[in-house]
């Protein structure tokens, strides 16, 4: 990767940190909190994150490049699921530190899978124990931490609440201690992510699909930006929403187009804040039979496992 700094400064630390964990454990919420802005979409449904996303946090002589990853899970019955797992696992081989995000007082088979991958990668790791604000009996936290410590030689165990922003300074301090001293940054100081505006717009639309639709349909949808044109203070965007079956298309559109209109109305204010312009957005729904089971289709829609 090209180093962007023009000159070296003694003491500057810079490195890559993967946020890994099972689905729906709060990795994207944690990333957004650490950065102080939203670059990774969130929802109550698991497996919302589908791509690796870099979040760049530059402060006080350090640059932490966070890698938000899809949730690792054992069920890989579809091409899309296999792509998500490949993206998460490959991230572990390119970083200086892994932050293993778990849910306080919980441990399941998918958590065990994540730990297996961390051990296989041989990367230093610390644990962020998330959702401690939901723990009613705080006396149970110490035995849980002791159980985690017995599973692996973790660099640190840090209880946090990503949703409420609690104890994040302690987490940052532990992370920074494990970054290499490079003398220079890898990215410009004002850069927040490696992803384009088109990608972020597509993600904001997909976030509303996840939130608005039922349990199953969102997992059969993909969002593609067909055109993106900025003129002055107006940005015109044409969005394609892909589904797998005609019945899903009818659900996304809704009676009289109401559902699709609602999705656009919810996404537009966030897109306008992101772009800093007014937004005119058209949403269309098309059927691509069984795309989530087709390796080529998954890759063509941007889910290449990287």
C-alpha positions in Angstrom: 0.0 0.0 0.0 1.3 3.5 -0.9 2.3 5.6 2.0 0.7 9.1 1.8 2.8 11.1 4.2 5.4 13.3 2.7 7.9 13.1 5.6 8.5 10.9 8.6 7.8 12.0 12.2 9.3 10.1 15.1 6.8 8.3 17.3 3.9 8.1 14.9 2.0 4.9 15.1 0.0 3.5 12.2 -1.5 0.1 11.5 -4.4 -2.1 10.5 -7.0 -3.4 13.0 -9.6 -6.0 12.0 -13.0 -5.9 13.8 -14.1 -9.6 13.8 -16.9 -11.5 15.4 -20.1 -13.5 14.7 -23.1 -11.8 13.0 -25.0 -9.2 14.9 -22.5 -8.7 17.7 -22.1 -5.0 17.1 -18.9 -4.6 15.0 -20.3 -1.9 12.7 -21.8 0.0 15.6 -18.5 -0.1 17.3 -16.6 1.1 14.2 -19.0 4.0 13.8 -18.6 5.0 17.4 -14.8 4.8 17.3 -14.7 7.0 14.2 -17.3 9.4 15.4 -19.3 9.1 12.2 -21.4 6.6 10.3 -19.6 4.7 7.5 -20.9 1.2 8.2 -24.6 0.5 8.0 -26.3 -1.2 11.0 -29.6 -3.0 11.6 -31.1 -5.4 14.1 -30.8 -8.2 11.6 -27.6 -10.4 11.5 -25.3 -10.4 8.5 -26.0 -6.8 7.6 -22.3 -6.1 6.7 -21.3 -7.8 3.4 -18.1 -6.1 2.5 -14.8 -5.2 4.2 -14.9 -1.5 4.9 -11.9 0.6 6.1 -12.5 3.2 8.7 -9.5 5.5 9.2 -9.1 7.2 12.6 -6.3 9.7 12.8 -5.6 11.5 16.1 -2.7 12.5 18.4 0.1 11.0 16.3 -1.7 7.7 15.6 -3.6 6.4 12.6 -5.7 3.4 13.2 -7.1 1.8 10.1 -10.1 -0.3 11.2 -11.3 -3.1 8.9 -15.0 -3.8 9.5 -15.8 -7.4 8.4 -18.9 -9.5 7.8 -19.9 -11.7 10.7 -18.3 -15.1 10.6 -20.7 -18.0 10.7 -20.7 -21.7 10.2 -23.7 -21.9 7.9 -22.3 -21.5 4.3 -25.1 -23.0 2.2 -25.2 -20.1 -0.3 -22.5 -18.5 -2.4 -23.1 -15.2 -0.7 -22.5 -16.7 2.8 -19.3 -18.2 1.5 -18.2 -14.9 0.1 -18.9 -13.1 3.5 -16.8 -15.7 5.4 -13.9 -15.4 2.9 -13.9 -11.6 3.3 -13.8 -11.9 7.1 -11.1 -14.5 7.2 -8.9 -12.8 4.6 -8.9 -9.6 6.7 -7.1 -11.5 9.5 -4.1 -12.1 7.4 -3.4 -8.5 6.6 -3.6 -6.7 9.9 -1.5 -5.8 12.9 -4.2 -6.6 15.5 -7.6 -8.3 15.7 -10.3 -6.9 17.9 -12.5 -9.9 18.7 -16.0 -8.5 19.4 -18.2 -10.7 21.6 -21.5 -10.2 23.4 -21.3 -10.0 27.2 -22.2 -13.3 28.9 -22.7 -15.1 25.6 -20.6 -17.7 23.8 -21.8 -19.8 20.9 -20.5 -22.0 18.1 -20.0 -19.0 15.8 -17.9 -17.3 18.5 -15.8 -20.5 18.6 -15.4 -20.3 14.8 -14.0 -16.8 15.0 -11.5 -17.7 17.7 -10.4 -20.7 15.5 -9.7 -18.3 12.6 -7.8 -15.9 14.9 -5.6 -18.6 16.1 -5.0 -20.0 12.6 -4.0 -16.5 11.4 -1.5 -16.1 14.3 -2.5 -12.5 14.7 -2.4 -10.7 18.1 -5.9 -10.2 19.4 -7.8 -8.4 22.2 -11.4 -8.9 23.1 -14.0 -6.1 23.1 -16.9 -7.4 25.3 -19.8 -5.5 23.9 -23.3 -4.8 25.2 -22.3 -4.7 28.8 -25.0 -2.1 29.3 -27.6 -4.9 28.9 -26.1 -7.0 31.7 -28.4 -6.7 34.7 -26.2 -8.8 37.0 -22.8 -7.2 36.8 -21.3 -9.7 39.2 -21.5 -12.3 36.4 -19.0 -10.3 34.2 -15.9 -11.3 36.2 -16.4 -15.0 35.8 -17.2 -14.5 32.1 -13.9 -12.5 31.6 -12.0 -15.3 33.4 -13.6 -17.9 31.0 -12.5 -15.7 28.0 -9.0 -15.4 29.3 -8.7 -19.2 29.6 -9.7 -19.7 25.9 -6.7 -17.8 24.4 -3.7 -15.6 25.3 -5.5 -12.3 24.5 -3.6 -9.0 24.7 -6.5 -7.4 26.7 -10.1 -7.9 27.7 -12.1 -4.6 27.5 -15.8 -4.4 28.4 -17.6 -1.8 26.2 -21.0 -0.6 25.1 -20.8 0.4 21.4 -24.4 1.6 21.5 -23.8 4.0 24.4 -20.2 4.8 23.6 -18.9 3.5 27.0 -15.3 2.7 27.7 -14.2 3.3 24.2 -11.2 5.4 25.2 -9.8 2.4 27.1 -10.3 0.3 24.1 -8.5 2.8 21.8 -5.6 3.0 24.2 -5.2 -0.8 24.2 -5.4 -0.8 20.4 -2.8 2.0 19.9 -0.3 0.2 22.2 -0.2 -2.6 19.6 0.2 -0.5 16.5 3.7 -0.4 15.0 5.8 2.8 15.1 6.0 3.8 11.4 6.9 7.5 11.5 4.2 8.2 9.0 0.6 7.7 8.1 -0.7 5.4 5.3 -3.6 7.7 4.4 -4.2 11.5 4.4 -5.2 12.8 7.8 -8.6 13.9 6.6 -9.6 10.6 4.9 -12.2 8.6 6.8 -12.8 5.6 4.6 -11.5 3.8 1.4 -15.0 3.4 0.0 -16.5 5.7 -2.7 -19.6 7.8 -2.3 -21.4 5.5 -4.7 -20.7 2.5 -2.5 -21.8 4.4 0.7 -25.1 5.5 -1.1 -25.8 1.9 -2.1 -25.2 0.8 1.5 -27.6 3.4 2.9 -30.3 2.2 0.6 -29.6 -1.4 1.6 -29.8 -0.5 5.3 -33.4 0.7 4.7 -34.2 -2.6 2.9 -32.9 -4.4 6.0 -34.9 -2.3 8.4 -38.2 -2.0 6.3 -38.7 -5.5 5.0 -39.4 -8.8 6.8 -37.0 -11.4 8.1 -36.1 -13.2 4.9 -36.5 -10.8 1.9 -33.6 -8.4 2.7 -31.1 -11.3 2.4 -32.2 -11.9 -1.2 -31.6 -8.2 -2.1 -28.6 -6.4 -3.5 -28.2 -2.8 -4.4 -26.4 -1.4 -7.4 -25.9 2.3 -8.4 -26.6 2.5 -12.1 -25.9 6.2 -12.5 -24.6 8.9 -10.2 -24.4 12.5 -11.5 -23.6 15.5 -9.4 -24.4 19.0 -10.8 -24.0 21.9 -8.4 -26.0 21.4 -5.3 -28.1 18.5 -6.8 -27.1 14.8 -7.2 -29.2 12.5 -9.4 -28.9 8.8 -8.5 -30.5 5.8 -10.2 -30.6 2.8 -8.0 -31.3 -0.8 -8.9 -32.5 -3.2 -6.3 -32.0 -6.8 -7.3 -34.1 -9.6 -5.9 -34.2 -13.4 -6.5 -37.8 -14.0 -7.3 -40.8 -12.1 -8.8 -42.7 -12.5 -5.5 -39.9 -10.7 -3.7 -40.1 -7.9 -6.3 -43.8 -7.4 -5.4 -42.9 -7.2 -1.7 -40.2 -4.6 -2.1 -42.4 -2.4 -4.3 -45.5 -2.8 -2.1 -49.0 -2.0 -2.9 -49.1 1.0 -5.3 -45.4 1.4 -4.9 -45.8 2.5 -1.2 -43.0 0.2 0.2 -40.4 1.3 -2.3 -41.3 4.9 -1.8 -40.9 4.6 1.9 -37.5 3.0 1.5 -36.4 5.9 -0.7 -37.8 8.5 1.7 -35.9 7.0 4.7 -32.6 6.7 2.9 -32.6 10.1 1.2 -31.9 12.4 4.3 -28.9 10.3 5.2 -27.6 10.3 1.6 -28.0 14.1 1.5 -26.0 14.5 4.7 -23.3 12.2 3.3 -23.1 14.1 0.0 -23.8 17.6 1.2 -26.2 18.2 -1.7 -29.9 17.8 -2.4 -30.6 14.3 -3.8 -33.0 13.2 -6.6 -33.2 9.4 -6.4 -35.0 6.9 -8.5 -35.3 3.3 -7.3 -36.1 0.4 -9.5 -36.5 -3.3 -8.7 -35.4 -6.1 -11.0 -35.3 -9.9 -10.7 -32.1 -11.9 -11.1 -33.0 -15.5 -10.4 -31.1 -17.1 -7.6 -28.2 -14.6 -7.6 -27.2 -15.3 -4.0 -26.6 -19.0 -4.9 -24.5 -18.1 -8.0 -20.8 -17.4 -7.4 -20.5 -15.3 -10.6 -23.5 -13.3 -9.8 -22.3 -12.7 -6.3 -19.0 -11.4 -7.6 -20.6 -9.2 -10.3 -22.6 -7.5 -7.6 -19.5 -6.6 -5.7 -19.3 -9.4 -3.1 -15.9 -10.9 -4.2 -14.8 -12.1 -0.7 -12.3 -9.3 -0.4 
